[in-house]
Amino acid sequence: MTELKIENGKIKNIKKSQVLALKEQVSCQKGQVVSKTLVQNNAVSVTLFAFDKDEEISTHESEGDAFVTCLDGVGKITIDGVEHILKEGESIVMPAKHPHAVYGREQFKMLLVVVF
C-alpha cells in the first residue's frame, strides 16, 4: 500500500480560533464567479464560491467526489444531465468522474469539498 503524501495541508485564507459565518467569507461580484481556496492538496480541496446571478461553472468532471453545501441563495447543480436546485443549508454530492455543472439561479454561495 502506498502512503498518501499530503502537501501544504494547512487551512489558509480564513481566520482561525474564532467562530465565523462561512457565507461572509466570500462576496458576490457582478458578472463573476469568485472563489476562495481554504485547503488544496492531493487528498482534499476545500473552496468557498460566490456566483453572481446567471454565472456558472460549465460542465466538467472531477477526479474526486465533490460535496457541495449551499451557504446562501439558490443554485442549480447539474449532474449527468439531471438538474438539482440547491437552497441554503442543503447539500449534494457530485460523484467523481461524472459530468457536472454549477449555475447561480440568483446570487449563490457554496462550500465545495472535493475528496480525492
C-alpha positions as CSV (number, residue, x, y, z in Angstrom):
1,M,0.0,0.0,0.0
2,T,1.4,3.4,-0.9
3,E,1.4,6.2,1.7
4,L,-0.6,9.3,0.9
5,K,1.5,12.4,0.9
6,I,-0.4,15.5,1.9
7,E,1.3,18.6,0.6
8,N,0.5,22.0,2.1
9,G,-2.3,20.6,4.1
10,K,-2.9,23.5,6.4
11,I,-6.0,25.7,6.2
12,K,-5.4,29.1,4.8
13,N,-7.2,32.3,3.8
14,I,-9.5,32.2,6.8
15,K,-9.3,33.3,10.4
16,K,-8.6,30.6,13.0
17,S,-9.7,30.0,16.6
18,Q,-12.9,32.1,16.2
19,V,-16.5,31.5,15.3
20,L,-17.4,32.8,11.8
21,A,-20.1,32.5,9.2
22,L,-18.7,30.9,6.0
23,K,-21.1,32.8,3.8
24,E,-19.5,36.0,5.0
25,Q,-16.0,34.9,3.9
26,V,-16.6,35.3,0.2
27,S,-18.5,38.0,-1.7
28,C,-20.5,38.0,-4.9
29,Q,-19.2,40.3,-7.6
30,K,-21.1,41.5,-10.6
31,G,-20.7,39.2,-13.6
32,Q,-18.3,36.8,-11.8
33,V,-17.7,33.6,-10.1
34,V,-15.4,34.3,-7.1
35,S,-13.5,31.5,-5.3
36,K,-11.5,31.4,-2.1
37,T,-9.3,28.3,-1.5
38,L,-9.1,27.1,2.1
39,V,-7.2,23.8,1.5
40,Q,-5.7,22.3,-1.6
41,N,-3.6,19.2,-1.6
42,N,-3.6,15.7,-3.2
43,A,-6.2,14.4,-0.7
44,V,-8.7,17.1,-0.4
45,S,-9.7,20.5,-1.7
46,V,-11.9,23.0,0.2
47,T,-13.1,26.1,-1.6
48,L,-15.7,28.8,-1.0
49,F,-17.5,30.1,-4.1
50,A,-19.8,33.1,-4.7
51,F,-21.7,33.2,-8.0
52,D,-23.4,36.3,-9.3
53,K,-26.9,35.7,-10.8
54,D,-26.7,33.8,-14.1
55,E,-23.0,33.0,-13.7
56,E,-21.8,29.4,-13.9
57,I,-19.0,26.8,-13.9
58,S,-19.7,24.9,-17.1
59,T,-19.9,21.1,-17.4
60,H,-16.7,19.3,-16.3
61,E,-15.6,16.2,-14.4
62,S,-13.6,15.8,-11.2
63,E,-11.2,13.1,-10.1
64,G,-12.8,13.1,-6.6
65,D,-16.2,13.1,-5.1
66,A,-17.4,16.7,-4.7
67,F,-19.6,17.6,-1.7
68,V,-21.4,20.9,-2.2
69,T,-23.3,22.8,0.6
70,C,-25.3,25.9,-0.3
71,L,-24.4,28.7,2.2
72,D,-26.7,31.4,0.7
73,G,-29.0,32.0,-2.3
74,V,-30.2,29.4,-4.8
75,G,-28.0,27.4,-7.2
76,K,-28.6,24.8,-9.8
77,I,-26.4,21.7,-9.8
78,T,-26.5,19.6,-12.9
79,I,-25.1,16.0,-12.6
80,D,-25.2,13.6,-15.6
81,G,-27.7,16.0,-17.3
82,V,-30.1,16.0,-14.3
83,E,-30.8,19.4,-12.7
84,H,-31.0,19.8,-8.9
85,I,-32.0,23.0,-7.1
86,L,-29.9,23.7,-4.0
87,K,-31.0,26.2,-1.3
88,E,-29.4,27.5,1.8
89,G,-28.5,24.6,4.2
90,E,-28.9,21.9,1.5
91,S,-26.1,19.7,0.2
92,I,-25.4,17.3,-2.7
93,V,-22.6,15.1,-3.8
94,M,-21.3,15.3,-7.3
95,P,-19.7,11.8,-7.9
96,A,-16.2,11.6,-9.2
97,K,-15.8,11.2,-13.0
98,H,-19.5,12.2,-13.7
99,P,-20.1,15.4,-15.7
100,H,-21.5,18.2,-13.6
101,A,-22.0,22.0,-13.7
102,V,-23.0,24.7,-11.2
103,Y,-25.2,27.7,-12.0
104,G,-26.3,30.7,-9.9
105,R,-30.1,31.0,-10.3
106,E,-29.7,34.1,-8.1
107,Q,-26.7,35.2,-6.2
108,F,-25.4,31.9,-4.7
109,K,-22.7,31.0,-2.2
110,M,-21.4,27.5,-1.7
111,L,-18.8,25.4,0.1
112,L,-17.1,22.8,-2.1
113,V,-15.2,19.9,-0.5
114,V,-13.6,17.5,-3.0
115,V,-12.1,14.3,-1.6
116,F,-9.6,12.6,-4.0
